[in-house]
Amino acid sequence: MNVTQFRDPSTAWHIDGQWRILVGGEKGSQGQAYVYWSTDFKHWVRAKHPLHSAINGMWECLDFFPVLVQGKKGLDTSEHSGRVKYVLKSSLEKARYDYYTIGTYNNRTERYVPDDLNGDYHRLRYDYGKFYASKTFFDPAKQRRVLVGWANESDTIPDDIAKGWSGIHAIPRKIWLDPGGKQLVQWPIEEVEQLRRKSVGVTNKVVKPRNHFEVKGLETYQADVEVSFEIPSLERAEPFDHAFSNDAQKLCRMKGADKKGGVGPFGLWVLASANLEEKTAVFFRIFRDGHGKPVVLMCTDPTKSSLGRDLDKPTYAGFVNVNVSSSGEISLRSLVCA
C-alpha cells in the first residue's frame, strides 16, 4: 500500500471470532476499501483483496454498517444475519462529497456487492449540501444509528479569521433503510427538539406565483422550520430533460430560484435581510418525465445570500423521492443557523 494513500480506519466489527476494519485507499484511479483482520485487536493482517473498489478516485473516511431490511431500529456494527443489508460509504477526495451504496456482505469471501451494480457511479449521497467526512455510530441506549458529518464553511482566509471558523459539525441525524430498500432515510435526532423555544405558526396561506410573505414574530439566528406545501395541480409541470438525471446541481444552477417554471419554484427564503437584498433560497421545482410521472428537484441557492465578494456560494440540489401525485403535498424541514 502506498503510505501516502492510507485513510481513516473504520469502526471495527466482530464476526466468527475475528475483528475486521476497513481502511480507505487508492490504486491507480480506483478507490479501495481494504480489509484488515485481527483476533486480539493488536495485530492486524490485510486481506488479499479489497472488500470493494470502484474507479472514482481516493476513498476517505470509510463507513460500513448493517441496517435492518424492515424497521427504523439501529443495529450494532457486528450484527450479521439474513435480515440486514449493508451500507458502504466513502468520502471522495476529489469530489469532496460523501457517497454510499446499499448491498450484501459475504464474510466468508470478504466481499461486498452493491444491489445496484452501477451504484458507485449513480452516486447516492447522504446530503446534497456541504457535508463531508461523515461517520455513523450505533447508540445502544436508544437503539438507533446516528450520522454526524462536517460542513465546510471556508471563504477567503481573512474572512475565516474574522468570523472565527471555517467549518462546523452538521446536526446529528438518525438514519435507517427506506421500506423500498433503495436508499437511506434520515431525520434530525429527537434531542434537537429540546432546543426549541418560541413557536410561530402560519396556516392556510395562499401564495400566488412570484409572491411571497414574511413569517413575523420570529427574530432569531436559529430556527427549526417545518412547512408543508399543497400543490393544486401538476398539469403545468415542465418536461424533464434526462440529460440532468445525474446532475441535479447543474439543473439547479441553470434554473435558479428566480426563473419561473410550470410548477415552482416554491419554498423558503431564509437568513433574509429586511430589503431582501440578501437571502438564501431553499425550494422545489416539479417536472414531468416521459411517462408523465413527477420529478421533484430540491435546491438550495445561496448565490444571493451575501453582498460580500469572494465568498463560496455554490448551489446544491438533489432529486427527492416524493409521491406528490397522490398526496398533492410536499413537506420540508429546514434547520436554519446563521
C-alpha positions in Angstrom: 0.0 0.0 0.0 1.2 3.5 -0.9 1.9 5.1 2.5 0.5 8.4 1.2 -2.8 6.8 0.2 -3.9 5.5 3.6 -7.0 6.8 5.2 -9.2 6.6 8.2 -9.8 3.1 9.7 -13.5 2.4 10.1 -15.3 1.2 13.2 -14.4 -2.4 13.8 -16.9 -5.3 13.6 -16.6 -8.8 15.0 -17.8 -12.0 13.2 -16.7 -15.6 13.6 -14.0 -14.9 16.2 -12.3 -12.2 14.1 -12.2 -8.4 14.3 -12.3 -6.5 11.0 -11.7 -2.9 10.0 -11.7 -1.1 6.7 -9.1 1.3 5.5 -9.6 3.6 2.6 -7.0 3.8 -0.3 -6.4 4.2 -4.0 -4.7 2.1 -6.6 -4.3 3.9 -9.8 -7.6 5.8 -10.2 -9.5 3.1 -8.3 -10.9 3.7 -4.8 -10.2 0.8 -2.5 -11.8 -0.5 0.7 -9.0 -2.6 2.3 -10.0 -5.2 4.9 -7.8 -5.9 7.9 -8.3 -8.9 10.3 -7.3 -9.4 13.9 -8.1 -11.9 16.7 -6.7 -9.8 19.5 -7.3 -6.2 18.3 -3.5 -5.7 18.4 -2.0 -7.5 15.5 -3.6 -6.9 12.1 -3.3 -8.7 8.7 -4.6 -7.3 5.4 -6.9 -9.5 3.3 -5.6 -10.4 -0.2 -8.3 -8.4 -2.0 -10.3 -5.3 -1.1 -13.9 -5.6 0.2 -15.0 -3.4 -2.7 -13.5 -0.9 -5.2 -14.6 1.4 -8.0 -12.9 3.8 -10.5 -13.8 7.1 -8.8 -10.6 8.1 -7.0 -9.3 8.1 -3.5 -11.7 6.8 -0.8 -11.5 8.6 2.6 -13.5 8.2 5.8 -14.9 4.8 5.0 -18.0 3.7 6.9 -19.5 0.2 6.8 -22.5 -0.9 8.8 -25.7 -3.1 8.8 -29.2 -1.8 8.5 -32.5 -3.6 9.1 -34.4 -4.6 5.9 -37.6 -3.5 7.7 -37.8 -1.1 10.5 -36.1 2.0 11.9 -34.2 0.3 14.7 -30.4 0.7 14.5 -28.0 -2.2 14.7 -24.7 -2.9 16.3 -21.9 -2.8 13.7 -21.2 -6.5 14.4 -24.8 -7.6 13.6 -24.8 -10.1 10.8 -27.9 -12.0 9.7 -30.3 -12.6 6.8 -32.5 -9.7 8.0 -29.9 -7.0 7.2 -28.4 -5.1 4.3 -25.1 -3.3 4.4 -24.2 0.3 3.7 -20.7 1.2 2.4 -19.9 4.9 2.4 -16.9 6.6 1.0 -15.8 10.3 1.0 -14.4 11.0 -2.4 -11.3 13.1 -2.0 -11.6 14.9 -5.4 -15.4 15.4 -5.5 -15.5 16.3 -1.7 -18.9 14.6 -1.3 -20.0 11.6 0.7 -21.5 8.7 -1.4 -22.9 5.4 -0.4 -24.3 2.2 -1.8 -26.6 -0.5 -0.3 -25.8 -4.1 -0.8 -24.8 -7.5 0.5 -21.8 -8.6 2.5 -20.3 -12.1 2.5 -18.0 -12.5 5.4 -16.7 -15.9 4.0 -15.4 -14.4 0.8 -14.9 -11.0 2.3 -16.8 -9.3 -0.5 -19.4 -6.5 -0.6 -21.7 -6.3 -3.7 -24.0 -3.3 -4.2 -27.6 -4.1 -5.1 -27.3 -1.6 -7.9 -24.2 -2.8 -9.8 -23.8 0.7 -11.2 -24.4 2.3 -7.7 -20.8 3.5 -7.4 -21.5 5.8 -10.3 -25.2 6.6 -9.8 -23.9 8.2 -6.6 -26.5 8.2 -3.8 -25.5 10.9 -1.2 -26.2 11.3 2.4 -26.6 15.0 1.9 -27.0 17.3 -1.1 -25.3 20.3 0.6 -21.9 20.9 2.2 -21.4 17.6 4.0 -18.2 15.6 4.2 -16.1 13.1 6.2 -19.2 11.8 7.9 -19.4 8.9 10.4 -22.1 6.8 11.9 -22.3 5.2 15.3 -24.7 2.8 17.0 -26.5 4.3 20.0 -27.4 1.2 22.2 -29.4 3.3 24.7 -31.9 4.4 22.1 -31.4 1.6 19.6 -30.6 3.9 16.7 -27.8 4.6 14.2 -26.7 8.3 14.3 -24.9 10.1 11.5 -22.6 13.0 12.0 -20.6 15.0 9.5 -18.6 18.1 8.7 -19.9 21.1 6.8 -17.2 23.2 5.2 -17.8 27.0 5.5 -14.5 28.3 4.4 -14.2 31.5 2.4 -11.1 33.7 2.0 -8.5 33.4 4.8 -9.2 37.0 6.1 -13.0 36.2 6.1 -12.4 33.0 8.0 -10.2 34.7 10.6 -12.8 37.5 11.0 -15.8 35.1 11.6 -13.7 32.7 13.7 -14.4 29.4 12.0 -14.3 27.7 8.6 -16.3 24.6 9.3 -18.9 23.2 11.6 -20.4 19.9 12.7 -23.8 19.3 11.0 -26.8 18.4 13.1 -26.7 14.7 14.1 -29.3 12.6 12.3 -30.9 9.2 12.9 -30.7 7.0 9.7 -32.5 3.8 8.6 -33.3 2.0 5.4 -36.2 3.1 3.3 -39.0 0.4 3.1 -38.2 0.1 -0.7 -34.7 -0.8 0.2 -33.1 1.5 -2.4 -32.0 4.4 -0.2 -31.5 5.6 3.4 -33.9 7.8 5.3 -32.6 10.3 7.8 -34.1 12.7 10.4 -32.6 15.1 12.9 -32.2 13.3 16.3 -35.1 13.9 18.7 -32.8 15.8 21.1 -32.8 18.7 18.7 -36.4 19.4 19.6 -35.4 20.2 23.2 -33.6 23.3 21.8 -36.9 24.8 20.6 -38.3 27.8 22.5 -40.8 30.2 21.0 -43.2 28.8 18.4 -44.7 30.8 15.5 -47.2 29.3 13.1 -48.9 30.2 9.8 -51.7 28.1 8.3 -53.9 28.1 5.2 -51.8 30.8 3.5 -52.3 31.1 -0.3 -49.1 32.2 -2.1 -49.6 33.2 -5.7 -46.8 32.9 -8.3 -43.9 35.4 -7.9 -45.4 36.4 -4.5 -44.0 35.9 -1.0 -44.9 36.7 2.6 -42.8 37.2 5.8 -43.3 34.9 8.8 -43.5 37.5 11.5 -42.8 37.2 15.2 -39.6 35.3 14.8 -36.3 37.2 15.5 -33.5 34.7 15.9 -30.3 33.4 14.4 -31.5 29.8 14.7 -34.8 28.3 13.7 -36.3 24.9 13.2 -38.8 25.3 10.3 -41.4 22.8 9.3 -43.6 23.7 6.3 -46.0 21.8 4.1 -46.9 23.0 0.6 -50.2 22.0 -1.0 -49.9 21.8 -4.8 -53.3 22.1 -6.5 -52.2 20.8 -9.9 -49.3 19.3 -11.8 -50.7 19.9 -15.2 -48.2 22.8 -16.0 -45.1 20.9 -14.9 -42.3 21.3 -17.4 -40.9 18.3 -19.3 -37.9 16.8 -17.6 -34.6 16.8 -19.6 -33.0 13.5 -18.8 -29.6 15.0 -19.6 -29.8 16.2 -16.0 -30.7 12.8 -14.5 -27.3 12.5 -12.7 -26.6 16.2 -12.3 -29.3 17.9 -10.2 -26.9 20.6 -9.2 -26.4 21.7 -12.7 -30.1 21.9 -13.3 -30.5 23.9 -10.1 -27.7 26.3 -11.2 -29.3 26.8 -14.6 -32.9 27.3 -13.3 -32.1 29.1 -10.0 -34.7 30.4 -7.6 -35.8 33.3 -9.8 -36.8 31.7 -13.1 -40.5 30.9 -13.2 -41.4 27.3 -14.1 -44.5 25.4 -14.7 -44.7 24.2 -11.1 -42.3 26.1 -9.0 -40.1 27.4 -7.7 -41.7 27.4 -4.3 -40.1 27.2 -0.9 -38.4 29.4 1.7 -36.2 32.4 1.8 -34.0 32.1 4.9 -31.4 34.4 6.5 -33.0 37.2 4.5 -32.3 40.9 5.1 -35.2 43.3 5.5 -35.0 44.6 2.0 -34.3 41.1 0.6 -31.0 42.1 -1.0 -29.5 39.2 0.9 -31.4 35.9 1.1 -30.8 32.1 0.7 -33.5 30.2 -1.2 -34.5 26.6 -0.3 -37.0 25.5 -2.8 -38.6 22.9 -5.1 -39.4 22.6 -8.8 -41.5 19.8 -10.2 -41.0 18.4 -13.7 -42.7 15.5 -15.6 -40.8 12.7 -17.1 -41.6 11.0 -20.5 -44.2 8.8 -18.7 -46.0 11.7 -17.0 -44.6 10.9 -13.6 -43.4 13.9 -11.5 -39.7 14.5 -11.0 -39.1 16.7 -7.8 -36.0 18.8 -7.7 -35.0 20.3 -4.3 -32.5 23.1 -4.4 -30.5 25.4 -2.1 -29.5 28.6 -3.9 -27.1 30.8 -1.8 -25.9 32.9 -4.7 -27.8 36.0 -3.2 -27.0 35.1 0.4 -24.5 37.9 0.8 -23.4 41.1 -0.9 -19.8 40.2 0.2 -17.3 39.4 -2.5 -15.0 36.3 -2.8 -17.4 34.1 -0.8 -18.0 30.5 -1.5 -21.7 30.3 -2.6 -22.3 27.2 -4.7 -25.8 25.8 -5.3 -26.7 22.4 -4.1 -29.5 20.1 -5.2 -30.9 16.6 -5.4 -33.9 14.7 -6.8 -36.2 13.6 -4.0 -38.4 10.6 -4.0 -41.8 12.1 -3.1 -45.2 10.7 -4.2 -46.6 14.1 -4.9 -49.1 12.8 -7.4 -51.2 11.0 -4.8 -50.7 13.3 -1.8 -50.7 16.7 -3.5 -48.3 17.9 -0.9 -44.6 18.3 -0.2 -43.2 18.8 3.3 -39.9 20.4 4.2 -37.9 20.7 7.4 -35.1 23.2 7.4 -32.7 23.9 10.4 -31.5 27.4 9.9 -28.4 28.7 11.7 -26.7 32.0 11.0 
